[in-house]
Amino acid sequence: MAKTRKRYSATTKARVAIEALRERKTVAQIGSQYQCGSANVSKWKQMAAQGLPELFQSARSRGDEKLTESLYEQIGRLQMELAWIKKK
């Protein structure tokens, strides 16, 4: 008989990650408390640690990065068109 995979909600993953980031308990203890594997605990902890800096970035700076990228792309296209026109 095939075993079905357990699916964890985002809330559960966040709770586990916060608990792991606190480092008051071992990964194995957290895994047994929330009934998930220690590999999952480590993975969720790593994902949380990588995602935290983005939470504290202002919305303006995130939008500025997208705008800057699109502007550089447009500048590149315009420079290529100008160079093509100068050749003719």
Secondary structure, 3 states (H helix, E strand, C coil): CCCCCCCCCHHHHHHHHHHHHHCCCCHHHHHHHHCCCHHHHHHHHHHHHHHHHHHCCCHHHHHHHHHHHHHHHHHHHHHHHHHHHHHC
